[in-house]
Amino acid sequence: MYDPLVDAYPNEKQTNPDSYWKAISGPGPEDDGHLEGEVDADVVVIGGGYTGLSAALSLARDHDMKPVVLEARSSAWGCSGRNGSFARISGGRVPIATLIETYGQDVARGYFGEMRAALGTVRQLIAEGNIDCDVQPDGVYKVAAFAAHASGLEREATLYNGTFGYPARFVPPGELKNAHQGAEAFGALYFPDGFAMNPLKLARGVHVMARAHGAAIHTNSPVIGWQSEGGVHRLVTPTGTVRTRKVVVATNGYTSSKLHPRLSARVLPVHSQIIVTQPMTSEQIAASLPSGNCMFDTRSLLFYYRRLPDGRMLFGGRSAIAGSDAENPKHRQYLANAMIRKFPALEGIGIDYWWGGWVAVSRNSLPFVYRVPGLSEVFWGGGYGGSGVSFSLHVGTKLALMAAGKPFDTQASFLTREPTRYPLPPLLRFGQRIAYRWLQSKDKRQASAK
Ligand SMILES: Cc1cc2nc3c(=O)[nH]c(=O)nc-3n(C[C@H](O)[C@H](O)[C@H](O)COP(=O)(O)OP(=O)(O)OC[C@H]3O[C@@H](n4cnc5c(N)ncnc54)[C@H](O)[C@@H]3O)c2cc1C
């Protein structure tokens, strides 16, 4: 499997994931084929996921520019076509209390405002593009996987209410039974906003909108060379070259260390995997997830899950580290074991789909959207830490704003700063292995704590 820390770009040998979304969504929309010959463009967007497609749409629709998108494989081939499908108030992986402590109340409020706006961006895109993506009712639960975590969630609810004026609420274990049966559920933090949908159809909808407004979307067009001189960038693909003064980088977790030296080692590609079961019986549904809401738990290496409209269980989490090991069936089994531990009623259920993808984790575990210093008019957005469905679509609009020469004014000042490089890039995977072991043992300790 493509590994951004090893390979130069996602090449033609990289197949599509065996995802449930691909299986149920039918053929993709028309695109502009691979790039051919030498062309000039107002602005080039590298990567055709939510970030890149949203940037392309906004550049064409709001800023009267003619963007050219270069996507290595097919539109939404990366995370955007293969994620867990939760669009919620999220971005990065920093607990809200830590965010306030580290950056102060004003910055934290600013960031919360951006995250809420991001969810609004998704809703607005779906409405404007009339995107048929099987939107489910709102409601997201952060479930206390261990008894010791329940009080933390109660405190978090107070922070949301007090600092952000946001009506999150703690749901005690007895009440949670209406939504979550089984084990490892000791109460939950409930967010009234946030919904699930078909993420691939969502991406395809934005793709169609971007093209309708004049963006060109070239697929099978990986950027394999990048030269810059006198403010002009030459982006080389196997079949053509684009000359441009402005580049938007939207490769997120799929950013190869070799794409550009200035960008390398600023995000860690972390593998996230999903299994989807065969349809559950009505008894199994009643004994697992009676509601169709989005759920994720409070483990350090968390699990996320939802019941799909056709009665299947989608269950995801993190286990593989390197691309060379990601297709090892032990990772599928790891998810299956965790699912059965939570929902014993699913013992013996078949698993019909299993796939994974690369999310991007920055060193501060927060997203970024900035003009890259030292490069002429290059703008990069990403680092969503596995929670980027809504934030990536929002960031796309901000990248477009910046590429159009307008300022992105935000109170969340960290967003527009260049992410710090990870030290000792060759040892990143080794460090991650140690971190995973430590997080797993922390989860075990928490499980036995009262
Ligand atoms: C298994 C899984 C579950 C997830 N679940 C959720 C969830 O439930 N909720 C949530 O909020 N987030 C979730 N995420 C994260 C979310 O999907 C991402 O944050 C979001 O899709 C990022 O979009 P993007 O456009 O920035 O990146 P991507 O969609 O990954 O797109 C990057 C694109 O860049 C292309 N590319 C890379 N290199 C080159 C090159 N050299 N030339 C041209 N193109 C290139 C790739 O082919 C890829 O298509 C999940 C991710 C995974 C993998």
Ligand as a Chemical Component Dictionary entry (heavy atoms), coordinates in Angstrom:
data_LIG
# 
_chem_comp.id                   LIG 
_chem_comp.type                 NON-POLYMER 
_chem_comp.pdbx_formal_charge   0 
_chem_comp.three_letter_code    LIG 
# 
loop_
_chem_comp_atom.comp_id 
_chem_comp_atom.atom_id 
_chem_comp_atom.alt_atom_id 
_chem_comp_atom.type_symbol 
_chem_comp_atom.charge 
_chem_comp_atom.model_Cartn_x 
_chem_comp_atom.model_Cartn_y 
_chem_comp_atom.model_Cartn_z 
_chem_comp_atom.pdbx_ordinal 
LIG C1  C1  C 0 -10.518 5.421  7.688  1  
LIG C2  C2  C 0 -10.763 6.890  7.902  2  
LIG C3  C3  C 0 -11.848 7.328  8.635  3  
LIG C4  C4  C 0 -12.087 8.682  8.832  4  
LIG N1  N1  N 0 -13.234 9.068  9.456  5  
LIG C5  C5  C 0 -13.511 10.376 9.610  6  
LIG C6  C6  C 0 -14.749 10.786 10.192 7  
LIG O1  O1  O 0 -15.639 9.972  10.465 8  
LIG N2  N2  N 0 -14.949 12.114 10.391 9  
LIG C7  C7  C 0 -14.012 13.034 10.060 10 
LIG O2  O2  O 0 -14.234 14.230 10.296 11 
LIG N3  N3  N 0 -12.857 12.678 9.447  12 
LIG C8  C8  C 0 -12.592 11.374 9.203  13 
LIG N4  N4  N 0 -11.451 11.002 8.554  14 
LIG C9  C9  C 0 -10.555 12.052 8.070  15 
LIG C10 C10 C 0 -11.092 12.769 6.832  16 
LIG O3  O3  O 0 -11.536 11.815 5.891  17 
LIG C11 C11 C 0 -9.988  13.639 6.242  18 
LIG O4  O4  O 0 -9.581  14.575 7.226  19 
LIG C12 C12 C 0 -10.402 14.410 4.990  20 
LIG O5  O5  O 0 -11.011 13.575 4.067  21 
LIG C13 C13 C 0 -9.165  15.061 4.392  22 
LIG O6  O6  O 0 -9.471  15.515 3.097  23 
LIG P1  P1  P 0 -8.306  16.039 2.187  24 
LIG O7  O7  O 0 -8.906  16.484 0.927  25 
LIG O8  O8  O 0 -7.490  17.036 2.922  26 
LIG O9  O9  O 0 -7.343  14.781 1.953  27 
LIG P2  P2  P 0 -7.593  13.472 1.094  28 
LIG O10 O10 O 0 -9.032  13.197 0.903  29 
LIG O11 O11 O 0 -6.774  12.401 1.718  30 
LIG O12 O12 O 0 -7.026  13.848 -0.345 31 
LIG C14 C14 C 0 -5.657  13.983 -0.628 32 
LIG C15 C15 C 0 -5.481  13.640 -2.099 33 
LIG O13 O13 O 0 -4.173  14.040 -2.515 34 
LIG C16 C16 C 0 -3.813  13.175 -3.574 35 
LIG N5  N5  N 0 -2.357  13.264 -3.781 36 
LIG C17 C17 C 0 -1.369  12.922 -2.928 37 
LIG N6  N6  N 0 -0.167  13.162 -3.489 38 
LIG C18 C18 C 0 -0.404  13.680 -4.722 39 
LIG C19 C19 C 0 0.443   14.124 -5.764 40 
LIG N7  N7  N 0 1.776   14.077 -5.679 41 
LIG N8  N8  N 0 -0.132  14.609 -6.888 42 
LIG C20 C20 C 0 -1.495  14.678 -7.002 43 
LIG N9  N9  N 0 -2.343  14.257 -6.044 44 
LIG C21 C21 C 0 -1.802  13.773 -4.904 45 
LIG C22 C22 C 0 -4.253  11.811 -3.087 46 
LIG O14 O14 O 0 -4.394  10.887 -4.147 47 
LIG C23 C23 C 0 -5.582  12.142 -2.386 48 
LIG O15 O15 O 0 -6.700  11.879 -3.208 49 
LIG C24 C24 C 0 -11.178 9.643  8.325  50 
LIG C25 C25 C 0 -10.078 9.223  7.580  51 
LIG C26 C26 C 0 -9.874  7.856  7.356  52 
LIG C27 C27 C 0 -8.707  7.404  6.535  53 
# 
loop_
_chem_comp_bond.comp_id 
_chem_comp_bond.atom_id_1 
_chem_comp_bond.atom_id_2 
_chem_comp_bond.value_order 
_chem_comp_bond.pdbx_ordinal 
LIG C1  C2  SING 1  
LIG C2  C3  SING 2  
LIG C2  C26 DOUB 3  
LIG C3  C4  DOUB 4  
LIG C4  N1  SING 5  
LIG C4  C24 SING 6  
LIG N1  C5  DOUB 7  
LIG C5  C6  SING 8  
LIG C5  C8  SING 9  
LIG C6  O1  DOUB 10 
LIG C6  N2  SING 11 
LIG N2  C7  SING 12 
LIG C7  O2  DOUB 13 
LIG C7  N3  SING 14 
LIG N3  C8  DOUB 15 
LIG C8  N4  SING 16 
LIG N4  C9  SING 17 
LIG N4  C24 SING 18 
LIG C9  C10 SING 19 
LIG C10 O3  SING 20 
LIG C10 C11 SING 21 
LIG C11 O4  SING 22 
LIG C11 C12 SING 23 
LIG C12 O5  SING 24 
LIG C12 C13 SING 25 
LIG C13 O6  SING 26 
LIG O6  P1  SING 27 
LIG P1  O7  DOUB 28 
LIG P1  O8  SING 29 
LIG P1  O9  SING 30 
LIG O9  P2  SING 31 
LIG P2  O10 DOUB 32 
LIG P2  O11 SING 33 
LIG P2  O12 SING 34 
LIG O12 C14 SING 35 
LIG C14 C15 SING 36 
LIG C15 O13 SING 37 
LIG C15 C23 SING 38 
LIG O13 C16 SING 39 
LIG C16 N5  SING 40 
LIG C16 C22 SING 41 
LIG N5  C17 SING 42 
LIG N5  C21 SING 43 
LIG C17 N6  DOUB 44 
LIG N6  C18 SING 45 
LIG C18 C19 SING 46 
LIG C18 C21 DOUB 47 
LIG C19 N7  SING 48 
LIG C19 N8  DOUB 49 
LIG N8  C20 SING 50 
LIG C20 N9  DOUB 51 
LIG N9  C21 SING 52 
LIG C22 O14 SING 53 
LIG C22 C23 SING 54 
LIG C23 O15 SING 55 
LIG C24 C25 DOUB 56 
LIG C25 C26 SING 57 
LIG C26 C27 SING 58 
# 
